[in-house]
Amino acid sequence: MGLAIALQSWQHSRLSLARALPWLAIFGFTHGLHEWGDVFIPIQTAYLPNSAINILIVVQLLLLAISFVGLFQYGIESLRPLPGRWRLLRYLPLAIFSAWILYLFLPDFTLEANISNWARTGDIYARYSMGLPGGLLAAYGLQRTIKNDLTP
């Protein structure tokens, strides 16, 4: 999905939604890589030490969060132009991602602690703080585009 959208976003389009397509491509690429981690990491447990597996789990979790930032940003960009004070909404995904990073990595972060509980917590917070609002905004943006740009 990410590659198809990235290639399509280079073409000219009259749709206002087309300017947000690079964010959707970021979501597609990074979320796809995150999902491949579910297949790749268990296979590597037979070949790599635990410290390397823990790093792969952290990278997989970061890919999930980055994918949801892309989806969230796509949803916001699909609502453009944003009037007045709503322009600051563009920075909300980055602010939530920063808070998510601080919450997960600052308090006594060690990779040798219970990594599965840590990763589960990070996954849940990423999905509820970035994935859910991003998906809702993307759906609303698509509905708005259909109503405003595609309805005769």
C-alpha positions in Angstrom: 0.0 0.0 0.0 2.8 2.4 0.9 4.6 2.0 -2.4 1.4 2.4 -4.5 0.4 5.6 -2.6 4.0 7.0 -2.8 4.0 6.5 -6.5 0.5 8.0 -6.9 1.4 11.1 -4.8 3.9 12.2 -7.4 1.2 12.6 -10.0 -0.8 15.8 -10.3 -4.3 15.7 -9.0 -7.2 18.2 -8.6 -8.3 16.5 -5.4 -7.5 18.4 -2.3 -6.9 15.1 -0.5 -3.9 14.3 -2.8 -1.6 16.7 -1.0 -1.9 14.4 2.1 -1.0 11.2 0.3 2.7 11.2 1.4 1.5 10.8 5.0 -0.6 7.9 4.1 2.4 6.4 2.3 4.5 6.7 5.5 1.7 5.0 7.3 1.6 2.1 4.8 5.4 1.6 4.7 6.0 1.7 8.5 2.9 -0.2 9.5 3.8 -2.9 7.0 7.3 -3.2 8.4 5.8 -3.3 11.9 3.6 -6.2 10.9 6.5 -8.1 9.3 8.2 -7.9 12.7 5.5 -10.2 14.0 6.9 -12.8 11.6 10.5 -11.9 11.6 11.3 -11.5 15.3 10.1 -14.9 16.5 12.2 -16.6 13.8 15.3 -14.7 15.0 14.9 -15.8 18.6 16.7 -19.0 17.6 19.6 -17.2 16.1 20.1 -14.0 18.0 20.9 -13.2 21.7 18.2 -11.8 23.9 19.7 -8.3 23.8 19.3 -8.2 20.0 15.8 -9.5 20.2 14.9 -6.8 22.7 16.3 -4.1 20.3 14.2 -5.6 17.5 11.1 -5.4 19.7 11.9 -1.7 20.5 12.3 -1.0 16.8 9.0 -2.7 16.0 7.2 -0.7 18.6 8.7 2.6 17.2 7.6 1.6 13.7 4.1 1.1 15.0 4.1 4.6 16.7 5.6 6.2 13.6 3.0 4.6 11.4 0.2 6.0 13.6 1.8 9.4 13.5 1.6 9.2 9.7 -2.0 8.2 9.8 -2.9 10.9 12.3 -1.1 13.5 10.2 -2.8 12.3 7.1 -6.2 12.8 8.8 -5.2 16.3 9.9 -3.9 17.2 6.4 -7.1 15.9 4.8 -9.0 18.6 6.8 -7.0 21.5 5.4 -7.3 24.4 5.1 -7.7 24.7 8.9 -9.1 28.0 10.0 -7.4 30.3 12.5 -6.4 28.7 15.8 -7.1 25.2 14.4 -3.8 25.5 12.4 -2.0 24.4 15.6 -3.7 21.0 15.2 -1.0 20.1 12.6 1.4 19.7 15.5 -0.8 17.5 17.6 0.6 14.1 16.3 4.2 15.2 17.0 3.2 16.3 20.5 1.4 13.1 21.3 4.3 11.0 19.8 6.8 13.0 22.0 4.7 12.4 25.1 4.5 8.7 24.2 8.3 8.5 23.8 8.8 10.3 27.1 6.3 8.1 29.0 7.9 4.9 27.7 11.6 5.6 27.7 12.2 7.9 30.6 11.0 6.1 33.8 13.7 3.5 34.6 14.0 2.2 31.0 16.1 -0.9 30.7 16.0 -3.5 28.0 16.6 -6.3 30.3 13.5 -5.6 32.4 10.2 -7.3 31.5 10.3 -6.3 27.8 7.0 -8.0 26.9 5.0 -6.0 29.4 6.8 -2.8 28.4 6.1 -3.5 24.7 2.5 -4.4 25.4 2.0 -1.1 27.3 3.6 0.8 24.5 1.5 -0.9 21.9 -1.7 -0.1 23.7 -0.8 3.5 24.3 0.2 4.0 20.7 -3.0 2.5 19.4 -5.3 4.5 21.7 -3.4 7.8 21.7 -2.4 8.0 18.0 -4.0 5.1 16.0 -7.6 5.6 17.1 -7.7 9.4 16.6 -5.7 9.1 13.4 -8.1 6.6 12.0 -11.1 8.6 12.9 -9.6 11.8 11.4 -8.7 10.0 8.3 -12.2 8.6 7.9 -13.7 12.0 8.5 -11.3 13.6 6.0 -12.2 11.1 3.4 -15.9 11.6 4.0 -15.5 15.3 3.8 -13.5 15.1 0.6 -16.2 12.9 -1.0 -18.9 15.3 0.1 -17.1 18.5 -1.0 -15.0 17.5 -4.0 -16.6 14.5 -5.6 -20.3 15.0 -5.2 -21.8 16.8 -8.2 
